[in-house]
Amino acid sequence: MPREWLENGKRVRVARAPTIFGLADFTIVSESGTRCIRATISPPARTPPRAMRLRLRHPEKKLPVRVFVNDAKIDAARVAGEDIDLRPSDAAAEGAIEVRAEY
């Protein structure tokens, strides 16, 4: 998505997007004014992918300095530039994955 879509205070939501794995949802909320972008991902349940990658394009081209998945800080090795590696084990009991990237 264009960087402009993640300017401070903006929200992007995609619901029931068809993928080869099944339907997926996500919402991304930019709080870039307070150096944070949040995402909630509901990965496909029919055939869960073994791995997923979330790319958060900060409007000022900043890279995350810390990333939290379901409130747990993840290892820096799982973050490459703007890309965050997500795993099926990251999903909470209800299947959603909460990501908070701090800049």
C-alpha positions as CSV (number, residue, x, y, z in Angstrom):
1,M,0.0,0.0,0.0
2,P,1.2,3.6,-0.6
3,R,3.0,5.2,2.4
4,E,0.4,7.9,2.4
5,W,-2.2,5.4,3.6
6,L,-0.3,5.1,6.8
7,E,0.1,8.8,7.7
8,N,-0.7,9.6,11.3
9,G,-4.3,8.8,12.3
10,K,-5.2,6.8,9.2
11,R,-6.7,3.3,9.2
12,V,-6.6,0.6,6.5
13,R,-9.0,-2.3,6.8
14,V,-9.4,-5.3,4.5
15,A,-12.1,-7.9,5.3
16,R,-12.6,-11.4,3.9
17,A,-9.9,-11.1,1.3
18,P,-9.7,-14.3,-0.7
19,T,-6.3,-16.0,-0.7
20,I,-5.1,-19.5,-1.8
21,F,-5.2,-20.4,1.9
22,G,-8.7,-19.1,2.6
23,L,-10.2,-15.8,3.7
24,A,-8.1,-13.3,5.6
25,D,-8.7,-10.0,7.4
26,F,-6.4,-7.2,8.6
27,T,-6.6,-3.7,10.0
28,I,-3.7,-1.3,10.2
29,V,-3.8,1.8,12.3
30,S,-1.1,4.5,12.1
31,E,-0.1,6.3,15.2
32,S,3.0,7.5,13.5
33,G,2.8,10.8,15.4
34,T,3.6,8.8,18.5
35,R,6.0,6.6,16.6
36,C,3.8,3.5,16.4
37,I,1.9,1.5,13.8
38,R,-0.5,-1.3,14.9
39,A,-1.9,-4.2,12.9
40,T,-4.4,-6.8,13.6
41,I,-4.3,-9.8,11.3
42,S,-6.8,-12.7,11.1
43,P,-4.9,-15.2,9.0
44,P,-6.8,-17.8,6.9
45,A,-8.1,-20.6,8.9
46,R,-9.0,-23.1,6.2
47,T,-5.3,-23.9,5.4
48,P,-3.1,-21.8,7.6
49,P,0.1,-20.7,5.9
50,R,3.4,-21.8,7.5
51,A,4.7,-18.3,7.4
52,M,3.5,-14.8,6.7
53,R,5.2,-11.5,6.1
54,L,3.8,-8.1,7.1
55,R,5.2,-5.0,5.5
56,L,4.6,-1.8,7.3
57,R,5.6,1.2,5.1
58,H,6.1,4.1,7.5
59,P,5.1,7.4,5.8
60,E,8.6,8.9,6.6
61,K,10.4,5.7,5.5
62,K,11.5,5.0,9.1
63,L,12.3,1.4,10.1
64,P,10.9,-0.2,13.3
65,V,13.3,-0.3,16.3
66,R,11.1,-2.7,18.3
67,V,8.2,-5.0,17.3
68,F,5.8,-6.7,19.6
69,V,3.5,-9.6,18.6
70,N,0.6,-10.1,21.0
71,D,2.4,-7.9,23.5
72,A,5.6,-10.0,23.4
73,K,8.8,-8.4,21.9
74,I,10.0,-10.4,19.0
75,D,13.6,-11.2,18.1
76,A,15.2,-8.6,15.8
77,A,16.1,-11.4,13.4
78,R,12.4,-11.6,12.5
79,V,12.4,-8.0,11.3
80,A,14.1,-7.2,8.0
81,G,13.7,-3.5,7.0
82,E,10.0,-2.9,6.8
83,D,9.1,-6.6,6.8
84,I,8.0,-8.6,9.9
85,D,8.0,-12.4,9.8
86,L,4.9,-13.8,11.4
87,R,4.4,-17.5,12.3
88,P,1.3,-19.6,12.9
89,S,2.3,-19.9,16.6
90,D,2.0,-16.1,16.8
91,A,-1.8,-16.4,16.6
92,A,-3.7,-16.0,19.9
93,A,-6.4,-18.4,20.9
94,E,-9.0,-16.6,18.7
95,G,-6.7,-16.8,15.8
96,A,-5.8,-13.1,15.6
97,I,-2.3,-11.7,15.6
98,E,-1.7,-8.3,17.1
99,V,1.4,-6.4,15.9
100,R,2.8,-3.2,17.3
101,A,5.8,-1.6,15.6
102,E,7.6,1.2,17.3
103,Y,9.8,3.7,15.4
